[in-house]
Amino acid sequence: MSKHRNGTGAMFTRLNRPEELLAVRPFPSKVEAMRVEYQVKRLTSVHKRFLASRWREEYPLDQFAEQLPTFV
């Protein structure tokens, strides 16, 4: 997230800076997280918002707040 905010992440996020973290979901490994990221990127924006709302219900942000880095 900090790389995206600083403009050092992917090209899309360099041009479209993130405004807020909508959801968080833990994964057992980086490989699994990257697999799901690939699948999510192929979804429409409507489906991504729906998925984010479901993940917010299952994994409330305040539950993971102490594990998340602070963003300036």
C-alpha positions in Angstrom: 0.0 0.0 0.0 2.8 2.4 0.8 4.5 1.7 -2.5 1.2 2.5 -4.3 0.8 5.7 -2.3 4.4 6.8 -3.0 4.1 6.1 -6.7 6.6 3.2 -6.8 4.1 0.4 -7.2 2.4 -0.9 -10.4 1.8 1.5 -13.3 -1.9 1.6 -12.7 -1.6 2.7 -9.1 1.1 5.3 -10.1 -1.6 6.9 -12.2 -4.6 6.1 -9.9 -3.4 6.5 -6.3 -5.4 4.5 -3.7 -7.5 6.6 -1.4 -8.4 4.1 1.3 -8.0 0.5 2.3 -11.4 -1.2 1.6 -10.7 -4.7 2.9 -8.0 -7.0 4.1 -7.9 -10.8 4.0 -5.1 -12.9 5.3 -3.6 -15.8 3.3 -1.5 -18.7 4.4 1.3 -17.9 1.9 2.5 -15.2 -0.5 1.9 -17.7 -3.4 -1.8 -18.1 -2.4 -2.2 -14.4 -2.0 -0.8 -13.8 -5.4 -3.0 -16.4 -7.0 -6.1 -14.8 -5.5 -4.8 -11.3 -6.5 -4.6 -12.5 -10.1 -8.2 -13.8 -10.0 -9.5 -10.6 -8.4 -7.8 -8.4 -11.0 -9.8 -10.2 -13.7 -13.1 -9.3 -12.0 -15.3 -6.3 -13.0 -15.3 -3.3 -10.6 -18.8 -4.2 -9.4 -17.6 -7.7 -8.5 -14.5 -6.3 -6.8 -16.6 -4.0 -4.6 -18.9 -6.9 -3.7 -15.9 -9.1 -2.8 -14.4 -6.2 -0.7 -17.7 -5.9 1.2 -17.8 -9.6 1.9 -14.1 -9.6 3.1 -14.9 -6.6 5.3 -17.6 -8.7 7.0 -15.4 -11.8 7.4 -12.2 -9.9 8.3 -13.0 -6.6 10.0 -10.3 -4.0 9.4 -10.1 -3.1 13.1 -9.4 -6.8 13.9 -6.2 -6.5 11.8 -5.3 -2.9 12.5 -2.4 -3.7 14.7 -0.9 -5.9 12.0 -1.2 -3.3 9.2 1.5 -0.8 8.5 0.7 2.9 9.2 0.3 5.0 6.0 1.2 8.6 5.9 
